[in-house]
C-alpha cells in the first residue's frame, strides 16, 4: 500500500475512476453471461466454464474494493461553479487488492484453458500444478516491487517475477501448440489458438504497466496510467479470454453432440 501522490487533476482522477468502473461492469456482466451459458455446453466443459465465471466474480469483488478505496481517498468538489478540485482525504488507497485478485485468478485462468482443451488427464494435472504454481510465484514476486518507490528495488523484483512469467508464456505459446492442433474441428483449433495467444498478449501488457513508475514517469500521471493500464489488461485477460473459453466449449460441445447423432 504505497501513499498516493498529491496534485491530481480532475481529468487524471476521473480517468482512473472510469477505468475502475469499466472493470466492475465488464467483470460483473461477464460472470452473469458465463453462468447463464452453463446449460448450453456439455457436462465435460461445465467445470471450465464454471471456473471462468468464478474468475470474473473474484475480479468483480476486488474491483469494487479498489473502486471504493479510490473514491474514499479523494474529495472532488467544484468551487463556486468552477473547475472540479481534487484533494486527498488522507485515507489510504489499497491497491493490494489487485495482487490478492491475481494470486487467486491467474492460476485459475490457466487451469480453465487446460480443462477446456481436454488434454489427457495426467497431462492436465501435471500442467495445472506447474503453471498454477509458476503463475502464483510470478504474482508473489511482483508485489514487493509494486509497493516500493526505490527504482532499483522495483527493477529487482520485476526481474525475479519475469522468470516464472517467461516459463508460463513459453508453455502457452509453444508447449500447447501440439494439443491445439489436435482439437476436434478447425474452428475449435482456431479458438484454442486464439485463447492461448490472447493470454500471451494480455499478459505481456502487465510487465510494461508495472514499469510505468520505473521509466521516468511519476506522480499522478504515473498512477493514472498504471490503474487504467491494469484495468484494460484485466478485462482482456479475464472477461475477453473467458468469452473465448465459452466459444471453445460451445464449439466442442456441438461437435461432440453431432458425432453422437451420426448413424452407426
C-alpha positions in Angstrom: 0.0 0.0 0.0 2.0 3.0 -1.3 0.9 6.5 -0.5 -0.8 8.4 -3.3 0.9 11.5 -4.7 -0.8 14.8 -4.3 -1.8 17.1 -7.2 -4.2 15.0 -9.2 -6.1 17.0 -11.9 -9.8 16.2 -12.3 -9.0 14.5 -15.7 -6.4 12.2 -14.1 -8.7 11.3 -11.2 -11.7 10.8 -13.5 -9.8 8.6 -16.0 -8.9 6.3 -13.1 -12.4 6.4 -11.7 -13.9 5.4 -15.1 -11.2 2.8 -15.7 -12.1 1.1 -12.4 -15.9 1.4 -13.2 -15.2 -0.2 -16.5 -13.6 -3.1 -14.7 -16.5 -3.7 -12.4 -19.1 -3.5 -15.3 -17.1 -5.8 -17.6 -16.3 -8.4 -15.0 -19.8 -8.4 -13.5 -21.6 -8.8 -16.8 -19.2 -11.5 -17.9 -19.8 -13.5 -14.8 -23.6 -13.5 -15.4 -23.1 -14.4 -19.1 -20.8 -17.4 -18.4 -23.0 -18.9 -15.8 -26.1 -18.5 -17.9 -24.3 -20.4 -20.7 -23.6 -23.4 -18.5 -26.7 -25.4 -19.7 -25.6 -24.8 -23.3 -22.4 -26.8 -23.1 -21.9 -30.5 -22.4 -21.1 -31.8 -19.0 -17.4 -32.2 -20.0 -16.9 -28.5 -20.3 -19.1 -27.1 -17.5 -16.3 -27.2 -14.9 -14.1 -25.0 -17.2 -17.0 -22.5 -17.7 -17.8 -22.5 -14.0 -14.2 -21.6 -13.2 -14.4 -18.9 -15.9 -17.3 -17.3 -14.0 -15.6 -17.7 -10.7 -12.5 -15.8 -12.1 -14.6 -12.9 -13.2 -16.7 -13.0 -10.0 -13.5 -12.7 -7.9 -12.3 -9.9 -10.1 -15.7 -8.1 -9.8 -15.4 -8.2 -6.0 -11.8 -6.9 -5.9 -12.6 -4.2 -8.5 -15.4 -3.0 -6.2 -13.0 -2.8 -3.3 -10.4 -0.9 -5.4 -13.0 1.4 -6.7 -14.3 2.2 -3.2 -10.8 2.7 -1.9 -10.1 5.1 -4.7 -13.2 7.1 -4.1 -12.6 7.3 -0.3 -9.0 8.5 -0.9 -10.2 11.8 -2.5 -12.7 14.6 -2.3 -13.9 16.1 -5.5 -15.7 19.4 -5.5 -16.5 22.3 -7.7 -15.7 25.7 -6.1 -18.2 28.5 -7.0 -19.3 26.6 -10.1 -15.7 26.5 -11.5 -13.4 23.5 -12.3 -13.5 20.5 -10.1 -10.8 20.4 -7.5 -9.3 17.0 -6.4 -7.8 16.7 -2.9 -6.5 13.8 -0.9 -8.6 12.9 2.2 -5.7 11.1 3.9 -7.4 7.7 3.6 -5.1 5.1 2.2 -5.6 3.8 -1.3 -5.2 0.0 -1.0 -4.1 -1.3 -4.4 -3.1 -4.6 -2.8 -6.5 -5.9 -3.7 -5.2 -6.3 -7.2 -2.5 -8.7 -6.1 -4.9 -10.7 -4.0 -7.1 -11.0 -7.0 -4.3 -12.0 -9.3 -3.0 -14.6 -6.8 -6.4 -16.3 -6.9 -7.4 -15.8 -10.5 -4.3 -16.2 -12.6 -3.8 -19.9 -11.7 -7.5 -20.5 -12.3 -7.3 -18.8 -15.8 -4.6 -21.3 -16.8 -6.5 -24.3 -15.4 -9.7 -23.4 -17.2 -7.8 -23.3 -20.5 -6.3 -26.7 -19.8 -9.7 -28.1 -18.9 -11.5 -26.8 -22.0 -8.7 -28.2 -24.3 -9.5 -31.6 -22.9 -5.9 -32.9 -22.6 -5.2 -36.4 -21.2 -5.9 -36.4 -17.5 -2.3 -37.0 -16.4 -1.1 -34.1 -18.6 -3.9 -31.8 -17.4 -3.0 -32.5 -13.7 0.7 -32.0 -14.3 0.4 -28.8 -16.3 -2.2 -27.4 -13.9 0.3 -27.8 -11.0 3.3 -26.5 -12.9 1.5 -23.5 -14.5 -0.6 -22.7 -11.4 2.4 -22.6 -9.1 4.6 -20.7 -11.6 1.9 -18.0 -12.1 1.3 -17.7 -8.3 5.0 -17.3 -7.8 5.1 -14.6 -10.5 2.4 -12.6 -8.7 4.0 -13.1 -5.3 7.4 -11.9 -6.6 5.9 -8.8 -8.2 4.2 -7.4 -5.2 7.2 -6.4 -3.1 8.4 -4.2 -6.0 5.0 -2.7 -6.6 4.9 -1.1 -3.2 8.5 0.3 -3.4 9.4 3.8 -4.5 13.1 2.9 -4.9 13.5 2.2 -8.6 16.4 -0.3 -8.2 14.3 -2.4 -5.8 11.3 -2.3 -8.3 13.6 -3.5 -11.1 15.0 -6.3 -8.9 11.6 -7.7 -8.1 10.4 -7.2 -11.7 13.3 -9.3 -13.0 12.6 -12.0 -10.4 8.9 -12.2 -11.3 9.8 -12.4 -15.0 11.4 -15.8 -14.5 8.1 -17.7 -13.8 6.4 -15.3 -16.2 8.6 -16.4 -19.1 8.0 -20.1 -18.3 4.3 -19.7 -18.4 4.3 -17.7 -21.6 6.6 -20.1 -23.3 4.4 -23.1 -22.3 1.3 -21.3 -23.6 2.9 -20.2 -26.9 4.9 -23.3 -27.7 4.2 -26.1 -25.2 0.4 -26.3 -26.1 0.8 -26.0 -29.8 0.5 -29.7 -30.4 -2.6 -30.0 -28.2 -4.1 -27.2 -30.1 -3.7 -28.9 -33.4 -5.5 -32.0 -32.1 -8.8 -30.2 -31.4 -11.8 -31.9 -32.9 -12.6 -29.3 -35.6 -10.7 -26.4 -37.4 -13.0 -23.9 -35.6 -12.1 -25.4 -32.2 -8.4 -25.4 -33.0 -8.6 -21.8 -34.1 -10.4 -20.8 -30.9 -7.9 -22.7 -28.7 -5.1 -20.9 -30.5 -6.8 -17.5 -30.1 -7.3 -18.2 -26.4 -3.6 -19.1 -25.9 -2.3 -16.1 -27.8 -4.8 -13.7 -26.2 -3.4 -14.8 -22.9 0.1 -14.2 -24.0 -0.7 -10.8 -25.5 -2.7 -9.6 -22.5 -0.1 -10.9 -20.1 2.7 -9.0 -21.9 0.9 -5.8 -21.1 1.4 -6.3 -17.3 5.2 -6.0 -17.2 5.0 -2.8 -19.2 2.4 -1.3 -17.0 4.5 -2.4 -14.0 7.4 -0.5 -15.4 5.5 2.8 -15.8 6.9 4.1 -12.5 10.4 2.8 -13.4 11.0 4.7 -16.6 10.8 8.3 -15.6 7.0 8.8 -15.0 5.9 9.8 -11.5 3.2 11.5 -9.6 -0.5 11.5 -10.6 0.1 10.7 -14.3 2.0 7.5 -13.5 -0.7 6.4 -11.0 -3.4 7.1 -13.6 -1.6 5.1 -16.4 -0.9 2.3 -14.0 -4.5 1.9 -12.8 -6.1 2.3 -16.3 -3.5 0.0 -17.9 -4.1 -2.7 -15.3 -7.9 -2.4 -15.7 -7.7 -2.8 -19.5 -5.3 -5.7 -19.2 -7.5 -7.4 -16.6 -10.6 -7.2 -18.8 -8.7 -8.7 -21.8 -7.1 -11.5 -19.7 -10.3 -12.4 -17.9 -13.6 -11.3 -19.5 -12.5 -11.4 -23.2 -10.4 -14.6 -22.6 -13.5 -16.1 -20.9 -15.6 -15.4 -23.9 -13.1 -17.4 -26.0 -13.2 -20.2 -23.4 -17.1 -20.3 -23.7 -16.9 -20.2 -27.5 -14.4 -23.1 -27.5 -16.6 -25.1 -25.1 -19.7 -24.4 -27.2 -17.9 -25.4 -30.4 -16.5 -28.7 -28.9 -19.9 -29.5 -27.4 -21.6 -29.0 -30.8 -19.0 -31.3 -32.4 -19.4 -34.0 -29.8 -23.2 -33.8 -29.9 -23.3 -34.0 -33.7 -21.0 -37.1 -33.5 -23.4 -38.8 -31.2 -26.3 -38.2 -33.7 -24.5 -39.7 -36.7 -25.8 -43.2 -37.7 -23.6 -46.1 -36.7 
